[in-house]
Amino acid sequence: MDHARVLRTVLGVTAAYLVTLCVWLAWLVPLTPPGTVPLQVIVLVGMFGTFLGVGMLLAQQPSHSDRQLRRHGLEGWATIEGIHPLTPTDHWTELTELELELVVPGSETYHGSIVFDVEPVIRPRITVGGILSIRVDPANRDRIMVCL
C-alpha cells in the first residue's frame, strides 16, 4: 500500500469537500426551498463518501512507471540464490532481500538483489532455488519487477 498516495488522495478529497461545503452554505442554502436542507446534507455526505472511495481505489493502482514496465518490460526469470529476512511489517508480511540470478532471453545472465514484501500466501514459493517470473526495464537493467 502506498501510504503517501492514499494520504494525498484523502487530503485532496477532503479539501474539495470543504470548499464545496462552504460554497453550499454561503450561496445555495439561502436559495433552496424550506425543508430540503436535510436532504441536501445527506447528498453532500454521500458524495463525499463516494469520491473518497473512488479516490482510494485509484490511489491503490500501480504507478504509471510500474504499469509501463509490466506492459513493455522484457520478460525473463530469476532463480533465487539467497533469502535474507529484514523486518516484519505491520500487515502480516515480511520485508525480505532476495539475491537473484536474472536471465533475460537475448542477453547474458547477471546477478542482483531486490527487497520484496513477502506475503504469507506466497511464502511457499519463495525458496532458495525457486524460479520467479520477472520483467526488466530495457533501458535500465537494474529496474526489476517480480510478477507473481
C-alpha positions as CSV (number, residue, x, y, z in Angstrom):
1,M,0.0,0.0,0.0
2,D,1.3,3.4,-1.0
3,H,0.5,5.4,2.1
4,A,1.7,8.7,0.7
5,R,-0.7,8.4,-2.3
6,V,-3.6,7.4,-0.1
7,L,-2.9,10.4,2.2
8,R,-2.7,12.8,-0.7
9,T,-6.0,11.4,-2.0
10,V,-7.8,11.7,1.3
11,L,-6.5,15.3,1.8
12,G,-7.4,16.3,-1.7
13,V,-11.0,14.9,-1.5
14,T,-11.5,16.4,2.0
15,A,-10.2,19.9,0.8
16,A,-12.6,19.7,-2.2
17,Y,-15.4,18.7,0.1
18,L,-14.8,21.6,2.4
19,V,-14.7,24.1,-0.5
20,T,-18.0,22.6,-1.8
21,L,-19.5,22.8,1.7
22,C,-18.5,26.5,2.1
23,V,-20.0,27.3,-1.4
24,W,-23.2,25.4,-0.5
25,L,-23.5,27.1,2.9
26,A,-22.7,30.6,1.5
27,W,-24.7,30.7,-1.7
28,L,-27.0,27.8,-2.2
29,V,-28.7,27.3,1.2
30,P,-30.4,30.7,1.2
31,L,-31.9,29.9,-2.3
32,T,-33.3,26.5,-1.6
33,P,-36.9,25.8,-0.7
34,P,-37.6,25.3,3.0
35,G,-37.4,21.7,4.3
36,T,-34.9,20.5,1.7
37,V,-31.7,21.2,3.7
38,P,-31.6,17.8,5.4
39,L,-31.8,16.0,2.1
40,Q,-29.1,18.2,0.6
41,V,-26.8,17.4,3.6
42,I,-27.4,13.7,3.0
43,V,-26.5,14.1,-0.7
44,L,-23.3,16.0,0.2
45,V,-22.2,13.4,2.7
46,G,-23.0,10.6,0.3
47,M,-21.0,12.4,-2.5
48,F,-18.0,12.8,-0.1
49,G,-18.0,9.1,0.7
50,T,-18.4,8.2,-3.0
51,F,-15.5,10.4,-4.1
52,L,-13.3,9.3,-1.2
53,G,-14.0,5.6,-2.1
54,V,-13.2,6.2,-5.8
55,G,-10.1,8.2,-4.9
56,M,-8.9,5.3,-2.6
57,L,-9.4,2.8,-5.4
58,L,-7.4,5.0,-7.8
59,A,-4.7,5.5,-5.3
60,Q,-4.2,1.7,-5.0
61,Q,-3.3,1.4,-8.7
62,P,0.3,0.8,-9.5
63,S,2.2,3.9,-10.6
64,H,2.5,4.8,-14.2
65,S,6.1,3.6,-14.5
66,D,5.2,0.3,-13.0
67,R,2.3,-0.2,-15.4
68,Q,4.7,0.7,-18.3
69,L,7.2,-1.8,-17.0
70,R,4.6,-4.5,-16.8
71,R,3.4,-3.8,-20.3
72,H,6.7,-3.1,-22.1
73,G,9.4,-4.7,-20.0
74,L,11.5,-7.6,-21.1
75,E,10.2,-11.0,-19.8
76,G,12.6,-13.2,-18.0
77,W,13.1,-15.3,-15.0
78,A,15.1,-15.2,-11.8
79,T,16.5,-18.0,-9.7
80,I,16.5,-17.3,-6.0
81,E,20.1,-17.7,-4.7
82,G,19.6,-16.3,-1.2
83,I,16.9,-15.1,1.1
84,H,17.6,-12.6,3.9
85,P,14.5,-11.6,6.0
86,L,14.9,-8.0,7.0
87,T,11.9,-7.0,9.1
88,P,8.3,-7.9,9.6
89,T,5.7,-5.2,8.6
90,D,2.5,-4.2,10.4
91,H,0.3,-6.2,8.0
92,W,1.4,-9.8,8.3
93,T,4.1,-9.6,5.7
94,E,7.9,-9.5,5.9
95,L,10.4,-7.4,4.0
96,T,12.9,-9.8,2.6
97,E,16.0,-9.3,0.5
98,L,16.3,-11.7,-2.4
99,E,19.5,-12.5,-4.1
100,L,18.7,-13.4,-7.7
101,E,20.3,-14.8,-10.8
102,L,18.5,-12.9,-13.5
103,V,18.0,-14.3,-17.0
104,V,16.6,-12.3,-19.8
105,P,16.5,-14.0,-23.2
106,G,18.8,-12.3,-25.7
107,S,21.2,-11.0,-23.0
108,E,23.7,-12.6,-20.7
109,T,22.8,-13.8,-17.2
110,Y,23.5,-11.3,-14.3
111,H,23.1,-11.2,-10.6
112,G,21.1,-8.7,-8.5
113,S,19.2,-8.3,-5.3
114,I,15.8,-6.8,-4.5
115,V,13.9,-6.1,-1.4
116,F,10.5,-7.8,-1.6
117,D,7.4,-7.7,0.6
118,V,6.7,-11.4,1.1
119,E,3.0,-12.2,1.9
120,P,2.0,-15.4,3.7
121,V,0.2,-16.7,0.7
122,I,3.3,-16.6,-1.5
123,R,5.9,-17.6,1.2
124,P,6.0,-21.2,0.0
125,R,7.1,-20.1,-3.5
126,I,10.0,-18.0,-2.1
127,T,12.6,-20.7,-1.6
128,V,16.3,-21.0,-2.5
129,G,16.4,-22.4,-5.9
130,G,12.9,-21.3,-6.7
131,I,12.2,-19.6,-10.0
132,L,10.2,-16.3,-10.3
133,S,8.9,-14.6,-13.4
134,I,10.3,-11.1,-13.8
135,R,10.0,-8.0,-16.0
136,V,13.2,-6.0,-16.7
137,D,13.3,-2.4,-17.9
138,P,15.1,-2.5,-21.3
139,A,16.7,0.9,-20.6
140,N,17.8,0.1,-17.1
141,R,18.5,-3.5,-16.3
142,D,18.7,-2.7,-12.6
143,R,14.9,-2.0,-12.5
144,I,13.2,-5.3,-11.9
145,M,9.6,-6.2,-11.3
146,V,8.6,-9.6,-9.8
147,C,5.5,-10.9,-11.5
148,L,3.7,-13.4,-9.2
